[in-house]
């Protein structure tokens, strides 16, 4: 035991352990709310020493290893791998599918233990063609897909009409949207979500050219014409098009903090700055960022 304490004192003071200092084992030391776990193993002729720290669950954890900024981060849970499923129907649009997919997939490069795993689901799990002609192989069908932590609904050729009559598609979307931790709609992907009734009494937006139609079809929704993104509870609706990256960056900042989102944006060469994004968070007194109509 004397050898253990001596070795630990050396480690805590920035020193190292020499071969033979300890014979192997593990010790946990609790200092305040931080538990330090020391694990040592003898593998002749050298010794490997490993140290790790963790906080009590109530304190949460930083989402990015080594990050000094966690502004905006959701620290309500332990590190986890969240599953984001992109649900697609016939003739999905490239930008609305691929832009947010790219952003969320890049979270793994910030923290290999706390990131978003991305996948695509469609009705039958068979390859499909986007509106622009790219063939995509999905990961799941409706029959074998797990329920996602994050549901992303990109717009398709039939988002405002045909998709809403597709019972299999609408049934899966409604179930997944109810169970998901977060739901993102991109462009006219807001129409299928609205058709489930889950946006009734909430604030939302969609593709600028389709907002009037959205308002007519779903009068129970407070449609915003002056912003590019709306968050109401777990629902994030957005305008899509070239701005299809924005809702994914927004969610990344909510989950993991500004530093994480900024690094991902630099990696993707995207000028992300939440302060300049015309958006509104339901329940706040006014819109955040500049007005889209200015």
Beta strands, then each sheet from edge to edge (+ up, - down):
strand 1: 25-31
strand 2: 34-43
strand 3: 46-55
strand 4: 81-87
strand 5: 115-122
strand 6: 128-129
strand 7: 135-136
strand 8: 140-141
strand 9: 150-154
strand 10: 182-186
strand 11: 203-204
strand 12: 222-223
strand 13: 229-232
strand 14: 235-238
strand 15: 279-281
sheet 1: 1+ 2- 3+
sheet 2: 8+ 5+ 4+ 9+ 10+ 14+ 13- 15-
sheet 3: 6+ 7-
sheet 4: 11+ 12+
end
